[in-house]
Amino acid sequence: MKERQKRLNQIAEKFELDIIYAFGSHAKKVAKWAKREGFELSISPSSDVDIGVKPCAGKQLSAKEKVHLSMAFEDLFSINRVDLVVIPEVDPFLAANIIRGERIHCIDEYEADEYDLYILRRAGDLIPLERERIALIMGENE
């Protein structure tokens, strides 16, 4: 196993994570970095990397664990800042954006694919309500 994947696995095991995603503007770079040992991650010091995680069933990350997890990712990627998002804690639309990023670690590919489909279904089911909410905010229903 490649060294970077081994380190990702260690982080996932330590913090009991099923799936790790990179999303946002640097998602493809992070995924490429995770897969190719020779590829160096070049991100400006003022920029950050967005990481989404799905903890194992029954696991809830404490605030302290989230801080330590963010620091572990910062060390792994050798960057100044990681924006960490715990997927079960966010709204379905942000969760859908996260899973459309790059999956950089998972324990079980099939289970991860099923989780992705669940997130997309959940977001899809709420689209009519989201449109109505936006219309109310914009004053379009008056």
GIJO-V995289 format. One record per pair of residues at least 6 apart in sequence whose ideal C-beta (glycine too) atoms are under 6 Angstrom apart, sorted by the first residue. I is the first residue (numbers start at 1). J is the second residue. D is the distance in Angstrom with one decimal. If there is no record, write none. Layout:
i=(I/I)
j=(J/J)
d=(D/D)
This chain:
i=(2/4/7/8/11/12/15/16/16/16/17/17/18/18/18/19/19/19/20/20/20/21/21/21/21/22/22/22/22/22/23/23/23/23/24/26/26/27/27/30/31/31/32/33/33/34/41/43/45/48/48/49/49/49/50/51/51/51/52/52/52/53/54/55/61/66/70/70/73/74/87/87/92/92/92/93/95/96/96/96/99/99/106/135)
j=(37/34/76/105/72/105/69/55/56/59/53/55/54/56/107/54/106/112/53/104/105/52/98/101/103/30/31/101/102/104/50/52/98/101/50/43/49/101/102/49/102/104/39/39/41/104/77/79/80/81/83/77/79/82/83/73/82/84/85/87/98/86/87/61/86/84/82/84/82/82/95/98/122/123/126/123/119/119/120/123/116/119/112/141)
d=(5.6/5.5/5.7/4.6/5.1/5.4/5.1/5.8/4.5/4.4/5.0/5.7/4.9/5.2/5.4/4.2/4.6/5.1/5.4/5.3/4.0/4.2/5.3/4.9/5.5/3.7/5.8/5.6/4.7/5.3/4.9/5.7/4.8/2.9/3.5/5.9/5.1/4.3/4.6/5.8/3.6/5.6/5.3/5.3/4.3/4.6/5.7/5.5/5.5/4.0/5.2/5.9/5.8/5.3/4.8/5.5/5.4/5.5/4.6/5.2/3.6/5.8/4.9/5.9/5.8/6.0/4.9/4.6/4.3/5.2/5.1/5.8/4.6/4.2/5.5/5.5/4.9/5.6/5.9/4.0/4.8/5.0/3.8/5.2)
